[in-house]
Amino acid sequence: MGEIAKRAVVEGSEVAKRQAPGVVPPFNATEQYVNIQGQYSFVAPGPTDQRGPCPGLNAMANHGYLPHNGVGTIEEFINGTGAAFGMGADLASFLAVYGAIFDGDLSSYSIGGPVAGLTVASLLGEPQGLSGSHNKYEGDVSPTRGDLFEYGNDYLVQVPQFSALYELGQQNGDSIDLQVLTNYRDTRFQQSLSNNPYFFNAPLSGVVASPAAYSFIYRFMANKSSEFPEGLLTGDVLKSFYAITGDYPNFQYTPGHESFPDNWYKRNPVDYYTIPYLSIDSTTMALQHPEFLSLGGNTGKTNTFTGVDPQNLTGGVYTSSNLLQGNNALCYGLELSLMESPDILSGLYSDDNAAVDALGTAINEATGALGCPKLNAINKGQFASDFSQYPGYTDLSSTGTY
């Protein structure tokens, strides 16, 4: 895993040099066309094939850009996300390594639920896959999936949520862009506060993965063209990626049937979406809504959100005033997730040394590329005291259920 991650950081930094906010990327139809014919034709999942909370990964498995059974190796996730969407190798590597550690067997994982036979000797139980990764990878405030405590699952599209996003796009001239998604994320954040007594905004799933879940919709799903080299995301394209059919407002959802649209083009190779790019998008959202960076949650009743003071938790490395500077927003979530990982991983592995080492390598390389402030330790007593008040954290089982 270390060699894959190192290669990815080098490749990602080279792409990042060619990226800059406001610079329009080139468009090359031959290089950017995503083939969905022949070996990449849509094949619906069978009863034992895994599909889960990520629409992009589901579509990739349905079109052969990932194994059709929904279980992939780290290398397959890195190669597949680049080929299908134009994800930078640095970002793809981090997400794949993270998924394999927390949701798989250190080298592979399921994009849905548990899979028989996916195990290593040190695992204390069966890997739960992305569908069982609540608060570790998947979290509350999803664009289209419901909060786990509210709905009992975190992987099925809630059609009213999809419809709300679709409506915003129609009001914007049939175009869903980053600003539309930022506005919708604010709506969803407030809904979780008001409706979910177990709402919890965790370091990785809330501060890192949540902005990614929103930015990925536009950055990856938008169809690129010479007219729209950065992409245009229409309602019809959105429907395809979310397995939605029918006309508004009478939508129908077919779980696991996400697909790439016809005549669809990914990001240009010189504009692959990297960790630095994600940092820019994350900070852009947080500048409008600083509450997105608030670790914490409701304390057992709705509208009781209690936040964690970053200064007390990090010994002053991060403060409420510097979180919006540079890459600090993403750095904060990444470094805190590393600091809390031993507590989580000790419940997954009898010997978690390999997992901790792999995670440390992946996060340190990501934070190094971002020029993050160095967080050597957190206030463990403060962490335990603060997080003990959130039932969304304390009541979650090792299988990702309440």
C-alpha positions as CSV (number, residue, x, y, z in Angstrom):
1,M,0.0,0.0,0.0
2,G,2.9,2.4,0.7
3,E,4.3,2.2,-2.8
4,I,0.8,2.8,-4.3
5,A,0.2,5.8,-2.1
6,K,3.7,7.2,-2.8
7,R,3.2,6.9,-6.6
8,A,-0.2,8.5,-6.3
9,V,1.1,11.5,-4.4
10,V,3.7,12.2,-7.1
11,E,1.1,11.8,-9.9
12,G,-1.4,13.9,-8.0
13,S,1.1,16.7,-7.3
14,E,2.0,16.8,-11.0
15,V,-1.7,17.2,-12.0
16,A,-2.2,19.8,-9.2
17,K,0.5,22.0,-10.7
18,R,-1.7,22.3,-13.8
19,Q,-4.8,23.1,-11.8
20,A,-5.8,26.6,-10.7
21,P,-9.1,28.1,-9.7
22,G,-10.7,29.9,-12.6
23,V,-8.6,28.2,-15.2
24,V,-10.7,26.5,-17.9
25,P,-9.5,23.0,-18.6
26,P,-9.1,21.7,-22.2
27,F,-11.6,19.3,-23.8
28,N,-10.5,16.3,-25.8
29,A,-13.4,14.1,-26.9
30,T,-11.2,11.1,-27.6
31,E,-9.4,11.2,-24.3
32,Q,-12.5,12.0,-22.2
33,Y,-15.2,9.8,-23.7
34,V,-16.3,7.1,-21.3
35,N,-17.1,3.9,-23.1
36,I,-20.3,2.1,-22.0
37,Q,-20.4,-0.4,-24.9
38,G,-19.1,-4.0,-25.2
39,Q,-17.3,-5.1,-22.0
40,Y,-18.5,-1.8,-20.4
41,S,-22.2,-2.3,-21.2
42,F,-24.6,-1.9,-18.3
43,V,-25.3,-5.2,-16.4
44,A,-27.7,-5.0,-13.5
45,P,-26.5,-6.4,-10.2
46,G,-27.4,-10.0,-9.3
47,P,-28.7,-11.1,-5.8
48,T,-25.2,-11.6,-4.4
49,D,-23.6,-8.5,-6.0
50,Q,-22.8,-5.6,-3.6
51,R,-24.1,-2.1,-4.2
52,G,-24.1,0.6,-1.5
53,P,-24.2,4.3,-0.6
54,C,-21.9,5.7,-3.4
55,P,-23.7,6.1,-6.7
56,G,-20.4,6.5,-8.6
57,L,-19.0,3.2,-7.4
58,N,-22.3,1.5,-8.0
59,A,-22.3,2.7,-11.6
60,M,-18.7,1.6,-12.1
61,A,-19.5,-1.9,-10.9
62,N,-22.5,-2.0,-13.2
63,H,-20.4,-1.0,-16.2
64,G,-17.3,-3.1,-15.5
65,Y,-15.0,-0.3,-14.3
66,L,-15.0,-2.2,-11.0
67,P,-15.6,-5.9,-10.5
68,H,-19.3,-6.6,-11.0
69,N,-19.6,-8.3,-7.6
70,G,-18.9,-4.9,-6.0
71,V,-15.7,-6.0,-4.2
72,G,-12.4,-4.4,-5.4
73,T,-8.8,-4.2,-4.5
74,I,-7.0,-0.9,-3.7
75,E,-5.4,-1.0,-7.2
76,E,-8.8,-1.6,-8.9
77,F,-10.4,1.3,-7.1
78,I,-7.5,3.6,-8.1
79,N,-7.4,2.6,-11.7
80,G,-11.2,2.4,-12.0
81,T,-12.0,5.9,-10.6
82,G,-9.4,7.4,-12.9
83,A,-10.6,5.6,-16.0
84,A,-14.3,6.3,-15.3
85,F,-14.3,9.7,-13.7
86,G,-10.9,11.3,-13.9
87,M,-10.2,11.1,-10.2
88,G,-6.6,12.0,-9.3
89,A,-4.4,9.1,-8.2
90,D,-3.6,10.8,-4.9
91,L,-7.3,11.2,-3.9
92,A,-8.2,7.7,-5.3
93,S,-5.3,6.1,-3.4
94,F,-6.3,7.7,-0.1
95,L,-9.9,6.8,-0.4
96,A,-9.1,3.2,-1.5
97,V,-6.6,2.6,1.3
98,Y,-9.0,4.2,3.9
99,G,-11.9,2.0,2.7
100,A,-9.7,-1.2,2.8
101,I,-8.6,-0.4,6.3
102,F,-12.0,0.5,7.9
103,D,-14.4,-1.5,5.7
104,G,-12.4,-4.4,4.3
105,D,-9.4,-6.7,4.8
106,L,-6.6,-4.1,4.4
107,S,-6.3,-4.8,0.7
108,S,-9.9,-4.8,-0.7
109,Y,-13.4,-3.9,0.4
110,S,-17.0,-4.1,-0.6
111,I,-18.9,-1.1,-2.0
112,G,-22.0,-2.5,-0.2
113,G,-22.4,-4.8,2.7
114,P,-20.4,-7.7,4.2
115,V,-19.0,-10.4,1.8
116,A,-18.2,-13.9,2.9
117,G,-14.5,-14.8,2.8
118,L,-13.2,-11.2,2.9
119,T,-11.0,-11.4,6.0
120,V,-7.5,-11.5,7.5
121,A,-6.3,-13.2,10.6
122,S,-6.3,-10.1,12.8
123,L,-9.9,-9.0,12.0
124,L,-12.2,-9.4,15.0
125,G,-15.3,-9.8,12.8
126,E,-16.6,-9.7,9.3
127,P,-15.8,-6.5,7.3
128,Q,-19.0,-4.5,6.9
129,G,-18.3,-2.7,3.6
130,L,-19.2,0.9,2.8
131,S,-22.8,0.3,3.9
132,G,-21.6,-0.5,7.4
133,S,-19.1,2.4,7.6
134,H,-21.2,5.0,9.4
135,N,-19.1,7.7,11.2
136,K,-16.0,6.0,9.7
137,Y,-16.5,6.7,6.0
138,E,-20.2,7.3,5.4
139,G,-21.9,9.9,7.6
140,D,-25.0,12.0,8.3
141,V,-26.1,14.9,6.0
142,S,-25.8,12.8,2.8
143,P,-27.2,14.5,-0.3
144,T,-29.5,11.7,-1.2
145,R,-29.1,9.0,1.5
146,G,-31.0,9.3,4.8
147,D,-29.3,9.6,8.2
148,L,-28.8,6.1,9.6
149,F,-30.6,6.7,12.9
150,E,-33.6,8.2,11.2
151,Y,-34.1,5.7,8.4
152,G,-32.4,2.5,9.6
153,N,-30.1,2.4,6.6
154,D,-27.6,4.8,5.1
155,Y,-27.3,3.3,1.6
156,L,-30.7,3.7,-0.1
157,V,-31.7,6.9,-2.0
158,Q,-34.5,8.8,-0.2
159,V,-36.5,10.0,-3.2
160,P,-37.7,13.2,-1.5
161,Q,-34.1,14.2,-1.0
162,F,-33.2,13.4,-4.6
163,S,-36.2,15.4,-5.7
164,A,-35.2,18.4,-3.6
165,L,-31.8,18.5,-5.3
166,Y,-33.3,18.0,-8.7
167,E,-35.6,20.9,-8.1
168,L,-32.7,23.2,-7.2
169,G,-31.1,22.3,-10.5
170,Q,-34.2,23.1,-12.5
171,Q,-34.5,26.4,-10.8
172,N,-30.9,27.1,-11.9
173,G,-31.6,26.5,-15.6
174,D,-31.3,22.7,-15.4
175,S,-27.8,23.0,-14.1
176,I,-26.5,21.6,-10.8
177,D,-23.2,23.3,-9.9
178,L,-21.1,23.7,-6.8
179,Q,-23.1,26.6,-5.5
180,V,-26.4,24.7,-5.9
181,L,-24.8,21.8,-4.0
182,T,-23.4,24.1,-1.3
183,N,-26.9,25.6,-0.8
184,Y,-28.4,22.1,-0.6
185,R,-25.8,20.9,1.8
186,D,-26.8,23.7,4.1
187,T,-30.4,22.5,3.8
188,R,-29.5,18.9,4.6
189,F,-27.3,20.0,7.6
190,Q,-30.2,21.9,9.1
191,Q,-32.5,18.9,8.5
192,S,-30.2,16.6,10.3
193,L,-30.0,19.1,13.2
194,S,-33.8,19.3,13.4
195,N,-34.8,15.7,12.7
196,N,-32.0,13.4,13.9
197,P,-31.4,13.3,17.7
198,Y,-28.3,11.2,16.9
199,F,-26.8,13.6,14.3
200,F,-23.0,13.4,14.6
201,N,-20.5,15.4,12.5
202,A,-17.3,13.2,12.7
203,P,-13.7,14.1,11.8
204,L,-13.5,12.1,8.6
205,S,-17.1,11.4,7.6
206,G,-18.3,14.9,8.5
207,V,-15.3,17.3,7.8
208,V,-13.7,15.4,4.9
209,A,-16.1,12.9,3.3
210,S,-19.2,15.1,3.5
211,P,-17.9,18.0,1.4
212,A,-16.5,15.3,-1.0
213,A,-20.0,13.8,-1.3
214,Y,-21.4,17.1,-2.5
215,S,-18.5,18.3,-4.6
216,F,-18.1,14.9,-6.3
217,I,-21.6,15.2,-7.7
218,Y,-20.7,18.2,-9.8
219,R,-17.0,17.6,-10.3
220,F,-17.4,14.0,-11.4
221,M,-20.9,13.6,-12.8
222,A,-21.1,16.8,-14.8
223,N,-20.8,16.0,-18.6
224,K,-17.8,17.7,-20.1
225,S,-17.9,19.1,-23.6
226,S,-16.2,21.8,-25.7
227,E,-19.0,24.1,-24.7
228,F,-18.8,23.1,-21.1
229,P,-15.3,21.9,-20.4
230,E,-15.8,22.1,-16.7
231,G,-19.0,20.1,-17.1
232,L,-22.8,20.6,-17.2
233,L,-24.9,18.5,-14.8
234,T,-28.5,18.3,-16.0
235,G,-31.4,16.6,-14.3
236,D,-31.3,13.8,-16.8
237,V,-27.7,13.0,-16.1
238,L,-28.3,13.2,-12.4
239,K,-31.1,10.7,-12.7
240,S,-29.0,8.2,-14.5
241,F,-26.3,8.3,-11.9
242,Y,-28.8,7.8,-9.1
243,A,-30.9,5.0,-10.7
244,I,-33.9,7.3,-11.0
245,T,-36.5,6.9,-13.7
246,G,-39.8,8.6,-14.4
247,D,-40.7,12.3,-14.8
248,Y,-40.7,14.9,-12.0
249,P,-42.3,14.7,-9.5
250,N,-43.2,11.0,-10.0
251,F,-39.7,9.5,-9.7
252,Q,-39.0,5.9,-9.3
253,Y,-35.8,4.5,-7.7
254,T,-34.4,1.1,-8.6
255,P,-31.7,0.3,-6.0
256,G,-28.3,-0.6,-7.4
257,H,-29.1,0.3,-11.0
258,E,-26.9,3.4,-11.2
259,S,-25.5,3.9,-14.7
260,F,-23.4,6.1,-16.9
261,P,-25.4,8.2,-19.3
262,D,-25.0,7.9,-23.1
263,N,-22.5,10.2,-24.8
264,W,-20.8,11.1,-21.5
265,Y,-17.4,12.6,-21.0
266,K,-15.2,12.6,-17.9
267,R,-12.6,15.1,-16.7
268,N,-9.6,15.9,-18.9
269,P,-6.3,14.1,-18.0
270,V,-4.6,17.4,-17.1
271,D,-7.5,18.3,-14.9
272,Y,-8.0,15.2,-12.8
273,Y,-9.6,15.9,-9.4
274,T,-7.0,15.7,-6.7
275,I,-6.7,16.2,-3.0
276,P,-5.7,19.9,-3.4
277,Y,-8.7,20.4,-5.6
278,L,-11.0,18.9,-3.0
279,S,-9.4,21.1,-0.4
280,I,-10.3,24.2,-2.4
281,D,-13.9,23.1,-2.8
282,S,-14.2,22.1,0.8
283,T,-13.0,25.5,1.9
284,T,-15.2,27.3,-0.6
285,M,-18.2,25.6,1.0
286,A,-17.1,26.3,4.6
287,L,-16.4,29.9,4.0
288,Q,-20.2,30.3,3.3
289,H,-21.2,27.9,6.1
290,P,-18.5,27.6,8.8
291,E,-20.8,25.2,10.8
292,F,-19.8,22.5,8.3
293,L,-16.5,22.3,10.1
294,S,-18.0,22.0,13.6
295,L,-17.2,18.6,15.1
296,G,-19.9,17.4,17.4
297,G,-23.6,16.6,17.2
298,N,-26.9,16.4,18.9
299,T,-27.0,15.1,22.4
300,G,-30.0,12.8,22.2
301,K,-32.6,15.3,21.3
302,T,-33.1,17.3,18.1
303,N,-31.7,20.8,17.9
304,T,-29.2,20.2,20.7
305,F,-26.0,20.5,18.6
306,T,-23.0,20.9,20.9
307,G,-19.6,21.5,19.2
308,V,-16.1,20.6,20.1
309,D,-13.6,23.5,20.6
310,P,-10.8,22.8,18.1
311,Q,-8.3,24.9,20.1
312,N,-8.8,22.8,23.3
313,L,-8.8,19.5,21.3
314,T,-5.6,20.2,19.3
315,G,-3.6,22.3,21.8
316,G,-4.0,25.4,19.7
317,V,-2.7,23.9,16.4
318,Y,-6.2,24.5,15.0
319,T,-8.6,27.2,16.2
320,S,-12.0,28.4,15.1
321,S,-10.2,31.4,13.5
322,N,-7.6,29.5,11.4
323,L,-9.7,26.6,10.1
324,L,-10.7,28.6,7.1
325,Q,-7.2,29.6,6.2
326,G,-5.3,27.7,3.4
327,N,-5.9,24.0,3.4
328,N,-6.6,23.9,7.2
329,A,-10.2,22.8,6.8
330,L,-9.3,19.5,5.1
331,C,-6.1,19.1,7.2
332,Y,-8.2,19.4,10.4
333,G,-10.4,16.5,9.5
334,L,-7.6,14.3,8.1
335,E,-5.3,14.7,11.1
336,L,-8.1,14.3,13.7
337,S,-9.2,11.1,11.9
338,L,-5.7,9.7,12.3
339,M,-5.6,10.7,16.0
340,E,-8.9,8.9,16.8
341,S,-8.1,5.9,14.6
342,P,-6.5,3.7,17.3
343,D,-9.7,3.7,19.3
344,I,-11.8,2.7,16.3
345,L,-9.3,0.2,14.8
346,S,-8.8,-1.6,18.2
347,G,-12.5,-2.6,17.9
348,L,-11.9,-4.0,14.4
349,Y,-8.6,-5.8,14.7
350,S,-6.9,-7.9,17.4
351,D,-3.6,-6.5,16.2
352,D,-4.1,-3.1,14.6
353,N,-0.5,-2.2,13.9
354,A,-0.6,-2.9,10.2
355,A,-3.9,-0.9,9.9
356,V,-2.6,2.0,11.9
357,D,0.7,2.1,9.9
358,A,-1.1,2.0,6.6
359,L,-3.5,4.7,7.6
360,G,-0.7,6.9,9.0
361,T,1.2,6.6,5.7
362,A,-1.9,7.5,3.6
363,I,-2.9,10.5,5.8
364,N,0.6,11.8,6.3
365,E,1.3,11.8,2.6
366,A,-2.0,13.6,2.0
367,T,-1.4,16.2,4.7
368,G,2.2,16.6,3.6
369,A,1.1,17.5,0.1
370,L,-1.3,20.0,1.5
371,G,1.3,21.7,3.8
372,C,-0.8,21.0,6.9
373,P,0.2,22.3,10.3
374,K,1.7,19.3,12.2
375,L,-0.7,17.9,14.8
376,N,1.4,15.5,16.9
377,A,-1.3,14.7,19.6
378,I,-4.8,15.6,20.7
379,N,-6.1,16.2,24.2
380,K,-7.3,12.6,24.8
381,G,-9.2,13.6,28.0
382,Q,-11.0,16.4,26.1
383,F,-11.7,14.0,23.2
384,A,-13.2,11.4,25.5
385,S,-15.2,13.9,27.5
386,D,-16.6,15.7,24.5
387,F,-17.5,12.7,22.4
388,S,-19.1,10.8,25.3
389,Q,-22.1,13.2,25.1
390,Y,-23.0,12.2,21.5
391,P,-25.2,9.1,21.3
392,G,-24.6,9.2,17.5
393,Y,-21.0,8.3,18.4
394,T,-21.3,6.3,21.6
395,D,-24.3,4.1,20.6
396,L,-23.0,3.0,17.3
397,S,-22.0,-0.7,17.1
398,S,-18.9,-2.1,15.4
399,T,-21.2,-3.3,12.6
400,G,-22.3,0.3,11.8
401,T,-25.8,0.0,13.3
402,Y,-27.7,1.6,16.2
